[in-house]
Amino acid sequence: MAGNDLGGLLGGLLGGGGQAGTGGSGAGDILGALLGSLGGGGGGQAAGGNPLGGLLEMLTKSGLMDQAQSWIGTGENKPVSGEQIAQALPDDTLQEVAAQSGVSPQEAADQIAQHLPRAVDKLTPSGELPQAGASLEDLIRQQSF
């Protein structure tokens, strides 16, 4: 399943520290499920050229523009709460991510809030979103080396 592949790649990018309680790639698994869900399950294209662009657009429209921009930029990453993530994501997306990750929707939102700022920061080292049409998997592989 593409979400699992994406989760493994994200877990590697984030250091696979196992902070999410589900093993070495817990953070990657939850973010992989989220981005896979937003990308139609394929981890590929969505609004903005890839699921990352679509997710950041969704957060921006939900009033989290300052936070999202801080993750893309080269300065300090502003935190976001699980409650803010839960409000920004469509209910069905959060339910799907929670089911795939084996956690409650609130726990999924909390884990996304904890790990998303660092993941976006690592995927945008130059302070810019990836070009439309860029494969998210390729971007992660490029940043992992």
DAWOHU-V222428 format. One record per backbone hydrogen bond with DSSP energy under -0.5 kcal/mol. CO is the residue of the C=O (numbers start at 0). NH is the residue of the N-H. If there is no record, write none. Layout:
co=CO nh=NH
co=CO nh=NH
This chain:
co=0 nh=3
co=0 nh=4
co=1 nh=5
co=2 nh=6
co=3 nh=7
co=4 nh=8
co=5 nh=9
co=6 nh=10
co=7 nh=11
co=8 nh=12
co=9 nh=13
co=10 nh=15
co=11 nh=14
co=17 nh=20
co=22 nh=25
co=23 nh=17
co=24 nh=28
co=25 nh=29
co=26 nh=30
co=27 nh=31
co=28 nh=32
co=29 nh=33
co=30 nh=34
co=31 nh=35
co=32 nh=36
co=33 nh=37
co=34 nh=38
co=35 nh=40
co=35 nh=42
co=36 nh=39
co=38 nh=41
co=38 nh=43
co=43 nh=50
co=45 nh=48
co=46 nh=49
co=48 nh=132
co=49 nh=53
co=50 nh=54
co=51 nh=55
co=52 nh=56
co=53 nh=57
co=54 nh=58
co=55 nh=59
co=56 nh=60
co=57 nh=61
co=58 nh=63
co=59 nh=62
co=59 nh=64
co=63 nh=67
co=64 nh=68
co=65 nh=69
co=66 nh=70
co=67 nh=71
co=68 nh=72
co=80 nh=84
co=81 nh=85
co=82 nh=86
co=83 nh=87
co=84 nh=88
co=89 nh=93
co=90 nh=94
co=91 nh=95
co=92 nh=96
co=93 nh=97
co=94 nh=98
co=95 nh=99
co=96 nh=100
co=97 nh=101
co=97 nh=102
co=103 nh=107
co=104 nh=108
co=105 nh=109
co=106 nh=110
co=107 nh=111
co=108 nh=112
co=109 nh=113
co=110 nh=114
co=111 nh=115
co=114 nh=118
co=115 nh=119
co=116 nh=120
co=117 nh=121
co=118 nh=122
co=119 nh=123
co=120 nh=123
co=121 nh=124
co=123 nh=126
co=130 nh=133
co=134 nh=138
co=135 nh=139
co=136 nh=140
co=137 nh=141
co=138 nh=142
co=139 nh=143
co=141 nh=144
